[in-house]
Amino acid sequence: MATQNRSARDIQDAARDIRDDATRAASNAGEAIRSGVESVKERLHDGADAAKHYAEDAYHKASNYAHDAYDAARERSGEAIDSIESTIRANPLATLAVAAGVGVLIGLLVRRR
């Protein structure tokens, strides 16, 4: 009977050891998962920050390019208007003749329809 008690005690001790090992393994696995999750969160945060900075940089570059293009177009149109005005002032009769010719041409085109 002493042998049976000893065997039962050995089985209980072995079961306790297995339970303790399983508890430690679960705890270690949980810690590893938490650490992995934190690492992924940090990577995602860093990636989101990098994407945000990239988008902001692209926005500022596009905005500056559009502003520069607008300024250049505005300057060119102002130069064209100045050139037309100076041509009209220098040649008023020729300007009237061209305007009359364009008016006659438009009148003919409209009348044919």
Secondary structure, DSSP 8 states (H G I E B T S, - for coil): -HHHHHHHHHHHHHHHHHHHHHHHHHHHHHHHHHHHHHHHHHHHHHHHHHHHHHHHHHHHHHHHHHHHHHHHHHHHHHHHHHHHHHHHHH-HHHHHHHHHHHHHHHHHHHHH-
